[in-house]
Amino acid sequence: MGFELHIARRHLRSIRRRRRATFTAIIAVAGVGIGVAALVIVLSVMNGFSGMVWERLLGINAHLTVRRAYSAPMEDYDPLMDAVSTHPDVVGASAFVQTAGFILRKPVDGSMLKSAVMVRGVSAEGLLATSDMGSYLWGGEVDLDEQPSNSRGKVYGMVIGRVLAEKLGAMLGTEVQLAVFPDTEMMVSAPPLRRYTITGIFDSGYYEFDSGLLFVSLNAAQRDVGWGDEISGIRLRLEDPFQAQVVSEDLRPTVEKLYPRAFISSWMYEQGNLFVWIQLEKWFSFLALSLIVVVAGFNIISILTMTVTERRREIGILMAMGATPRSIARIFTLEGLAIGLGGVLIGNALGFLLCWIQQTYEVLKLPGDVYIIDALPVDMQAVDFLAISGVAVLLCYLFTRFPARDAASLDAVESIRFE
């Protein structure tokens, strides 16, 4: 490939002396660069969004859940929880009770502040073992045990979201009332109101959780729902949440053996639509933005076709000196690849620079009260850079084949005679 590379290099250098060819080459390089940079930026932003969504969604929800159909309560669950906890990929397990309800608070002015909520009863140790609640705490602590009170009856602790606390005008130490709706009983009268003291406020950044989810102790939830030692199910946390489907298949025989009426499901099954939507959107964006590189490829065809037309006589002389059609095609292929590689390098550098600026300085801000984040998230991954570069180079190579094939098919005698 020695003389082909040498000739291709000389052809590229000579482009600078031709204004029209120079302009076309600049457009081709810029087009490839812009396409690659756009792909890098968009995929990095989508990685940031998806990573943040999974982090906050899975930071509160369980990776695997063992429960019965139709929210039926489970009893005698200790052997089952001990068995599933021994799996090497399980790092935390806890029993829970979950039901809907409403919370209300009566300020001193006599008004009534209330909100519908999802109530999750779990032990404090279990909550910390199966979620990232420790890192989400905005104030207070995870204390769900019985609290001191001047009133009659037991008053348990409660952990609520920051948005819900603001809606109720509540703070640490505020006493609220909670009523739950049992799933297994007919509602013939209003559910009783139980008093709780807010001991912790969390801020996960996920509006649905921060505004409508609260945690109480397992004993308090069982009391409110009217269950004895029954639970809604078992929550499991994994070392790698994206292995949830594999681990659920491993644990299914154990669950079916110890508790035939229960089944195990993963977060991928419960959040399947969201998971598939994010993956499809990423690949659709990749394919759509690849069209920018395709458009730039037509500029590569244009400049190489122009070069072949202008150098017909030289091509004929090279053939007369013994150059094979394959060598002629290789010369122009190398020229097109050089232009494409220049655009790929520029695009990667530009995309990396812009992503780094956003990642470091958060130039593009977002309204935190509308979105779940305050700034546009960016997560650059090496595999994306490699995939984008590979596809761009492949497209450039395919586009160089057309003018290279035309150059290789020229007749040496005819090319010299008519020049």
N, C-alpha and C positions, 0 to 999 in steps of 0.2 A: 504493500500500500504506500510505498515511499514516494513515488513520483506523483501518484494521484493526490496525496495530501499536499505536496509541494505546489502543484498546479492550482488546487482548490484555494490554498492560502493566497496565491498571487491574484487569483480572480477576485477574492474578497477585498484585497488591498486596492485593486484597481477600481472598485465601485466608488471609492471616495472621489475619483476624478470625473464621475458622471453624476450630474446633479439629480436627474430624474431617478436613476437607480439608487442613489444615496437616500433620497426621500422615501422611496418604496421600501428600502431595507430598514430605515428607521421606523416606519409605520409597522412593518412586520414584527420587529423586535419589541416595539411598544405594545402591540396588540397581544403578543404572547405573554409579555410581562404583566400587563393589566389583568389578563385572564387568570394567570397563575396567582397573582396577588389577591384577586377577588376570591378565588377558591380558598386560599390560605386563611383569609380574614373571616369569611363566612363559616367555614368549617370550625375554626377556632372559637368563634362566638357561639356556634351551636354546641360545641363540646362544653363550653362554659355554662350555657343554659341548662343542658341536659344533666351535667354533673351536679349543678346546684339544685336542680329539681329532685334528683335521686337522693342527694345528700340530705335534704330537708324532709323529703317524703319518707325516706327510710330511717331517718334519725328519730322519728316518732313512732311510725308503724312497725309492726313485726315483719321479719323476713319470711317466717313460716308460721302458720297458725293451725293448731289442731282443735277441731270443734265438731259438734254434731249438726246435722241438717236442720234448717228452719230455726236456728238459734235456740235449740232445745238445750236445757242445762245438762251438765255432766257431773256425775257423782263418782266417788271412789277412783279418783284420777291420780292419786299419788304413785302407784306402780308405773303408770304410763309416763308421767312426767320424769320419773327417775330414769326410765329406759331411753327416752328421746334425748335426755340431757347428756347421755354418755357418748353420743356421736362426736367424733373428733372435730367436725366443722362447727358444732354448736358451742357458742361461747356464753350463752345466757338463756334461761328459761324461767317463765313465771306464769302462774295461773291468773286469770282475769275474769271480771264480770263487766259486761258492756250493755248499756241500755240508753234510751233517749230520756230526756227530761227537760226541766226548765229551772233556771236559777233566778232568784229575785233578791232585791235589797231595798230596804226602806230608809231613805235618808232622813235627816232630822226635820226637813221641811215638809214631811208627810207624803211626798210623791212616791211612786212605785217604779223602780227600774228593774226590768226583767229581760231575759233572753233565753231562747231555746238552745239546748246544749246536748252534746254527746258525753255521757258519763262513763268513765272507765275506772273500774275498781281494781286495784292492784297493790301489792305490798310495795313499800318504799324501796326495799332491796331489789325486788323484781323489776320495778320501773327503771332503776339505774342500770340494771344488768341487761335489759332488753331494749334500751333506747339511749339517745345522746342527751337526755334531760339534764345531766350534770353540766354540760357545756351550754345549754340553752337557758339556764336560769338567769333571769334578769334581776331578780331580787328574792331574798329569803332563802329557804332551803326546802328539800323534799322531806317534809315531816307530815305524814298522814295519820299519825297516831292520835289518841285522845288528847284534847287540849284543855287546859284549865279554863273554867268559866264560872261566872257568878250565877248563871241560870241553872235550872234543873235539867237533868238528862245529860246524856253524853254529847259532847261537841267534838267532832273529829276535825283533823286538818284537811286542807284542800289546796291543790295546785292548779292554777288557771292560766290561760294565755293573757298576754299583755293587752291585746285588742279588747278582749272580753272584760278585763279589769277596768280599762278606760271607759267602756260602755256603761259599766255599772257604777263608775265612780268609786271603785274599791281600791284598797291598798293593803299592804301587809298588816295583819291583825284585824282586818275588817270582818265582821260577822255577816254571813249571808244565809239564805234559806234555799234548800234544794228539794225538788220533788221529781221523782222518777216514774216512768210508766212501765210496769211489769209486762213482759212479753207473753207470759203464760197464763194470764188471768184476764177475765172480762172486767172492763172498767165500769163499775156500778156507782162509784163515787169518786170525788176528787182525791188524788193521792196525797198522803200526809206530807207536810213540810218538815224537813229536818234541818237543824242548824249546823253550820260549819264555820270554821275560822280559816281565812286565807293565810297560809303559811309560806307559799311560794308563788312567784309569777315567772312564767317562761316566755321567751321570745324566740321562736324557731324561724321566723321570717316567712313562714307559710301561712297565709291569711286564714285559710280554712281551719287550721289547727288553732291558731292564736285567737280566733274569734268564737269558736264553737266547741272546743274540747276542754274537759277538765278531768282531773285525777283525784280520786278519793281512795281510802284504804279498802282492801278486799273485804274486810269484815263489815265496814260501813255499807258498801254496795250490796253485799248479801242481805244485810238487814233491811235496806231500803226496798230491794226488789222482792223480798219475802222468801228468799232461799235460805236453806240451812247451810250445809257445807258444799253446796253445788256451785258450779262456775260455768261461765260461757265457753271457756276453752283455755288453751295453753299457747302462750306466745313464745316463739323461739327466735333468737338472734344468731346470725352466722358470722363466721370470720370474713367470708366474701359473699355479699348478698346476691351477686350475679351467678352464684352456684346454687341458688335456691331450688331450681328445678331438679338438679341432680341429687341434692340432699333429700328432697321430698320423695324421690323415687327410692332412695335407700331406706328411708324411715317408714315407707308405706306398709311393708310387711309387718313391722313391729307394731304399728298402730292398729292394723287389722287384727292382729293376734291378741293384743291385750285389751283392745276396746273396739269390738266389731262395729259398733254403731257410730264411730267417729271417723273422720277423714282428715287428711292433711292437705293444705293448699299453700301455694307460694304467693309472694307479692306480685310476681310476674303474671300469675293467673288473675289476681284481683285487679291489678292495674294494667292488664294486657293491652287495652286500647291506647293508653298513654304511651306505653313502652314501644309498641309498634309504630305509632304516629311519629314519635321522635326519630326512630331509626329510618323510617321512610322519608321523612322530611330532609334528613341529612343527605341521603343518597340522591333524592330528587334534586336538591340544591347542587350537589356535585355534578350531576348530569346536565342540569340547565346551564350552569356557569361554564361548563366545558365548551359550550357553544362559542364563547368568546375566543377560546383558543382555536376552534375550528374556523371562525371568521378570519383570525390572524393567519391561519394556514393558507388561505387563498392569496394573501399578500406574498407568501413564500413562493407559491406557484407562479405568481405574476413576475416576481423578480428573477426567478430561475428561467422562466420561459423567455423573458427579455434577454437574459444572458446567453441562452442557447441560440437565439436568433442572431445576436450580435457576433457570436463567436463560431459561426458555421465554418468559416475558412480554417480557423485554428483546430476545430474538431476534425475536419477533413485531413489536415496535415498530420495530426496525431495518429489518426487511423492509418494513413499512408506510411508512417514510421513504425507501425506494428502494434499500436495500442488496440486492445480488444474492445468490443462494445461494452463488455462488463466493466472495464476500467473507465471508460467514458462515463457510464452511468454512475460509477462510484464517485467520480470527481464532483458531479453536480449534487449527488446525495450528501456528500460531506459539506458542500457549501450550504445547503438547506439546513442540515443539522447544526452547523455552526451558528446560523441565524437563530434557530429555535433554542439552542442551548443558551445563547446570550439572553434571550427573553426569559427563559426559565430561571436563570441565575438572578436577573434583575427582579423578577416577580417574587421569588422567594425572599430576597433581601428586603424588598419593599413591604411585603406582607409581614415578615418577622418584625421589622422596625415599627410598623403601625400597631401591631398586636402588643409588642413590648411596651410601647408608650401608653396604651390603654390599660394594660395590666399593671404598670408601675404607677402611673399618675391618675388613672381613672378620669380621663378627659371628658368622656361622654357619660353624663349623669342621667339617671332616670328618677322620676318621682316615686319615692318610697311608699307613699300612701296609695299608689295605684298598682305598682308592680311589687313583686316579692323581693326585689333587690334595689340597691341605690345606684349602681353603676353597671354599665354593660360588661358582662363577664367574659373573660377570655381564657381559654385553656389550649395552648399550643401543644400538639402531639407530633412526635417525629414521624410516626407512621403516615400521618396526613401529608406532611411535606414530601415524603418519599413517593406516596401514591400519586399525588398531584404532579410531581416532577416526571414520574414515569409515564403517566398518561399524556402529558404535554409533549414529551420527547417522542413518544410513539406516534401521536397525531402529526407532528412535524415531519417525522420520517415517512409516514404514509403519503403526505402531500408532496414530498420531494420526489417520490417515485414516478409521478406523471411526467414532469419535464425531463427527469433523468432518463426515462425510457425513450422519450422523443429524441434526446441527444444521441443515445446509443443506436437508434435505428436510422440515423442519417447515413447516406451513401458518401463515401470519401471522395470519389471522382466528381459526383455532382456538386458536392459542397465546395470543392476547389474551383471547378469550372465556372460557376456562376457568381463567384465572389470577386 
